[in-house]
Amino acid sequence: MTPQTSNINFRREQIDKVFVMLTSTNKDLQKQFDKYLLDEYEGDLLERLSYLDVSKIARFIVEKIKVGQTSFFQDFFNQIEFILSSCDKYVEDLLVEGLFECIQNNCGWDDIDYYQSFDQWLKPLSKQKWDKLIDFWEGRDWRAE
């Protein structure tokens, strides 16, 4: 194992570990996600589609911010920061281009300010990737506003 890969704790091959960490931050999220897995895959979790799975979590997060039920957000985004600090490229892409982008897209449809509404919970690495994703789609003008 090379020194670069020895620090990776979250890999594509163990993607379930990522979902367990994310959903463990809220009992309702965990319950809804477990039900989703059962309904969606009918017990056959070998053929999971991680990007669809993470979008279920993203929609849950957007629903909770809409109704002001954000007490678990700090733990949730702490988990994301922890995972991002020690993951392979697949897991990073899943969190940034899957979870973050889905949150941002759903917030945009619901007129929630995704530029800064999550800043209080995002940690440095997560915030950097969150902003870079917005930059990719919209350019950097939003930063000046």
N, C-alpha and C positions, 0 to 999 in steps of 0.2 A: 504494500500500500504506500503510495507516495505521500509526502508530508501535506500536500494540498488536499488530498482526498481524505486524509485521516481525521480532519476536523469536520467532516460532513456527517451530521447526525440524521438528516432527513433526506431520504432518497425516493426516487420514483418507485423502486421495488418495495418500499415500505410506506406507500402513500396513505394507507389506513391510519398509520401513526399520526400523520398530519391532521386528518379529519377528526380523530379522537381528541387531539389537543385543542382544536378550534371549538368543537362542540361541547367540550367539558366545561366551558366557561359559563354556561347557562343551562339549567335543567330543561327549560322549555325548548331551547334550540336542540339540545341533545335528544329529547323525546321526539320532536318533529323530524329531525334528521334520521333517526332510527326508523321511524314510520315510513319516511320517504324511501329509504333503502329497501325496506321490506316490500313496499308497494311497487317501486320502480323495477326492482331486480328479482322479485319473487324468491328471495333466498339465494340466488345465484350471483354472488358478489365477485366472481372471477372475471366477468366481462363489464366491470364498472367503467363508466365514462366520467373521469375526474372533473372535467370542465363543467359538465352538467351538474354534478354533485356540488361543486363549489358555488355554482350559481344559486342553488337552493339556499345556501348559507347567506349569500349576498342579499338575496331578497328578504330574508329574515332580518338582517341588520337594517336594511332600509325601512322595513315596516316598523321596527322598534324605534328608530330615530324619528319617524313621522309622529309617533304617539308619545315621544319623550321618555320611553323606557330604556334608558341608556346606562343604568347602574352597573351592568356587567361589561360595558364597552372597554374600560381600562384593562381588565383581565384579558378580554378577547384580543385587543391590539397588542398587549404585552406578549401574548402567545405568538402572534404574527411576527413581531420583532425577533423573538427568540428563534423561531423557525427560520426566518430569513438570514439570521446571522450564522446559520450552520446547515445550509441545504444545497442540493445540487441544482443545476440549471432548470430541470423540469419542475421541481417544486417551486422555485422562485417564479418561473413563468406562470405557474398555476395560481400563485398568490397575487402576483401583480397583474398579469394580463387576464386572469380568470376572475379572482375575487375582487380586486380593486376596481378593475374596469367595469365589472358588472354592478358594483355598488355605485360607481360614478354614473353609469348609464341610467340606472333606475332612479337615482336621485335627480338627475336632469329631467326625467319624465315627470317627476313629482314636485318640481320646482324647489328642491332642497339645494342649498349652496354647497356643492361638493368641493369647491375650491378650498374652503376653510372650515366647514362645519365639523370636520373630523380632526382638525389640528390638535385639539386638546387631548386626544387619545393616541395619536400617532407618535411613535418614537422616532429618533433621528433617521435610522435606515429606512423604515417604513415611509416616513414623510418624504424622504428623498425620492423614493421609487414612486410614491403617489403623485408627487409634483411632476416628475419626469414623464409619467404616463399622460398627464394633462398636456404637458409641453408637446409631446409627440402628436397628439390629435389637434391641439388648438394653437400651438405656437406659445411664445412666452409673454405675450401682451397682457394676459390675465394677471401676471405677477405685479404689474405696475398699478393695477386698479385698487 
